[in-house]
Amino acid sequence: QQVTKKYSSIQVLKGINLAIEPGEVVAILGPNGAGKTTAISLMIGMRRPTSGRVTLFGENPRFANHRKHIGVMLQESGVPATLKVRELVELFGHFHDHPMTTQEALKMAGLEEKSNSRLGRLSGGQKQRVYFALALVGNPEVLFLDEPTTGLDVESRLIFWEQINHQIAQGKTIILTTHNLEEADALARRIVLINQGQIIADGTPQEIKG
């Protein structure tokens, strides 16, 4: 509600208002530098707004208990590159109350053959799959996906879309950022278009394209 965010003298978000209801699938679409990643960071409590109010499940998103109910895939993960894929997925599962099995998360992300590989030895696209598995393994109510298919080839992107649609079919709330209209159209039921820190359109894919 009326959220602004400044980094020193640069105002990245300029008084945005956005409400997302349970079960919605929303794509935040916009060019690089529009403020998409900053908006996600505020929603999950990684950053605080300069002014305005942000709530998650009706409360402060910085409450640690809320982290058990969300899955997050960021552009930069910060997870240890020396751990094996299976070890990372198992570790993240322990952060949640009702996780899926490690094997199930690996299968959904297409990582069964790489489960014993160290993260640091994987290609960029394979790492993206690991980050997706880490977001999924907690069986979260809400998934935040920040430009999830960046760096993926066409085949990997289609597989990724298929898995996201599987989560949508289960009624999960999904919020993803992208600068790819095709991706937003393929996945989202609602598109929020952001540019230079302001929401300039909010509607269905058909309305946005129209």
C-alpha positions in Angstrom: 0.0 0.0 0.0 1.5 3.3 -1.2 5.0 1.7 -1.2 8.1 3.6 -2.1 11.7 2.4 -2.1 14.8 4.5 -2.4 18.5 3.4 -2.7 20.4 6.6 -1.7 19.1 9.2 -4.1 17.5 6.7 -6.6 13.8 6.1 -6.2 13.1 2.6 -7.4 9.4 2.3 -6.5 7.1 5.3 -6.5 4.1 4.7 -4.4 2.7 1.4 -5.8 -0.5 -0.3 -4.6 -0.9 -4.0 -5.2 -3.1 -6.7 -3.7 -2.7 -10.4 -4.5 -5.4 -12.9 -3.3 -4.9 -16.6 -2.4 -4.8 -18.8 -5.5 -3.9 -16.0 -7.9 -1.2 -16.4 -10.5 0.3 -13.0 -11.2 3.2 -12.0 -13.5 4.9 -8.7 -12.8 6.1 -7.7 -16.2 8.5 -5.0 -17.1 11.9 -4.1 -18.5 15.2 -4.5 -16.6 15.5 -2.0 -13.9 11.7 -1.3 -13.7 11.5 -2.3 -10.0 10.3 -5.9 -10.3 13.0 -7.6 -8.1 12.7 -4.8 -5.5 9.0 -5.4 -5.3 9.5 -9.2 -4.7 12.2 -8.4 -2.0 9.7 -6.3 -0.1 7.0 -8.9 -0.4 9.2 -11.6 1.2 10.6 -9.3 3.9 14.2 -9.2 2.6 14.0 -5.4 2.4 11.9 -2.8 4.1 10.0 -0.1 2.2 11.2 3.5 2.5 7.5 4.4 3.1 4.2 2.6 2.8 3.1 -0.8 4.1 3.7 -4.3 3.0 1.9 -7.4 4.4 2.2 -11.1 3.8 -0.6 -13.3 5.1 -2.0 -10.1 6.6 1.1 -9.5 8.8 4.7 -8.2 8.6 6.6 -10.3 6.0 9.7 -10.2 8.1 8.1 -12.6 10.7 10.2 -15.8 10.5 7.2 -18.1 10.8 5.9 -16.9 7.4 9.0 -18.2 5.7 7.7 -21.7 6.4 4.8 -21.1 4.1 6.6 -19.5 1.1 9.0 -20.8 -1.6 11.3 -18.3 -3.2 13.5 -18.5 -6.3 15.7 -15.4 -6.7 18.1 -14.4 -9.4 21.0 -14.7 -6.9 20.6 -17.5 -4.4 23.6 -17.3 -2.1 23.5 -21.0 -1.3 26.8 -22.9 -0.8 28.3 -24.1 -4.1 30.3 -26.8 -2.3 27.2 -28.8 -1.3 25.7 -31.5 -3.4 22.3 -31.0 -5.0 20.6 -33.6 -2.9 22.1 -32.1 0.3 20.8 -28.7 -0.5 17.3 -29.8 -1.3 17.1 -32.0 1.8 18.4 -29.0 3.9 15.8 -26.6 2.6 13.1 -29.2 3.2 13.9 -29.1 6.9 13.0 -25.4 7.0 9.3 -26.2 6.4 6.6 -27.9 8.4 5.2 -30.2 5.7 7.8 -30.6 2.9 7.7 -32.9 0.0 10.3 -35.6 -0.1 13.7 -34.7 -1.5 13.3 -37.2 -4.3 10.0 -35.7 -5.3 11.5 -32.2 -5.5 14.4 -33.5 -7.5 12.1 -35.2 -9.9 9.9 -32.2 -10.5 13.0 -30.1 -11.2 14.5 -32.7 -13.5 17.5 -33.2 -11.3 17.5 -36.9 -10.5 20.7 -37.5 -12.6 22.5 -34.5 -10.9 21.5 -35.3 -7.3 25.1 -36.2 -6.3 26.8 -33.3 -8.2 28.1 -30.3 -6.3 26.2 -27.1 -7.1 29.4 -25.3 -8.2 30.0 -27.8 -11.0 26.6 -27.4 -12.7 25.8 -25.3 -15.7 23.8 -22.1 -15.4 20.6 -23.8 -16.6 21.1 -26.7 -14.2 21.6 -24.3 -11.3 18.3 -22.6 -12.2 16.7 -26.1 -11.8 18.3 -26.5 -8.4 16.9 -23.1 -7.2 13.5 -24.2 -8.5 13.7 -27.4 -6.4 14.7 -25.4 -3.3 11.6 -23.2 -3.8 9.3 -26.2 -4.3 10.6 -28.7 -1.6 8.8 -26.9 1.2 5.4 -27.5 -0.5 4.7 -23.8 0.0 1.4 -22.0 -0.1 2.9 -19.1 -2.1 5.7 -19.3 -4.7 7.8 -16.2 -5.5 9.8 -16.7 -8.8 12.1 -13.9 -9.8 12.8 -14.2 -13.6 12.9 -18.0 -13.2 13.8 -18.9 -16.8 16.6 -16.5 -17.4 19.5 -18.4 -19.1 17.4 -21.5 -19.9 17.2 -22.9 -23.4 13.9 -23.3 -25.2 13.4 -27.0 -24.2 14.3 -26.3 -20.5 12.0 -23.3 -20.4 9.0 -25.4 -21.7 9.7 -28.1 -19.1 9.9 -25.4 -16.4 6.5 -23.9 -17.6 5.0 -27.4 -17.3 6.1 -27.7 -13.7 4.8 -24.2 -12.8 1.5 -25.1 -14.4 1.4 -28.2 -12.2 1.7 -26.0 -9.2 -1.0 -23.7 -10.5 -3.3 -26.8 -10.9 -2.8 -27.4 -7.2 -4.2 -24.0 -6.3 -0.9 -22.4 -5.2 -0.5 -18.7 -5.2 2.3 -17.8 -7.7 4.0 -14.4 -8.1 6.6 -14.3 -10.9 8.6 -11.5 -12.4 9.6 -11.6 -16.1 10.4 -9.2 -19.0 9.1 -11.9 -21.4 5.5 -11.3 -22.5 5.3 -14.8 -23.9 6.2 -16.3 -20.5 3.7 -14.1 -18.7 1.0 -15.0 -21.2 1.7 -18.7 -20.9 1.6 -18.8 -17.1 -0.3 -15.9 -15.5 -4.0 -15.2 -15.2 -3.2 -11.6 -14.3 -0.4 -9.3 -15.5 0.9 -6.3 -13.6 3.0 -4.1 -15.9 5.6 -2.0 -14.0 7.8 0.6 -15.5 10.2 3.1 -13.9 8.9 2.2 -10.4 5.2 2.6 -11.2 2.3 0.3 -12.1 1.1 1.4 -15.5 -1.3 -1.5 -16.2 -3.0 -4.3 -14.3 -5.3 -6.9 -16.0 -5.7 -10.2 -17.8 -3.2 -11.2 -20.5 -5.9 -10.5 -23.1 -6.5 -7.0 -21.7 -2.8 -6.2 -21.6 -2.3 -7.4 -25.2 -5.3 -5.5 -26.3 
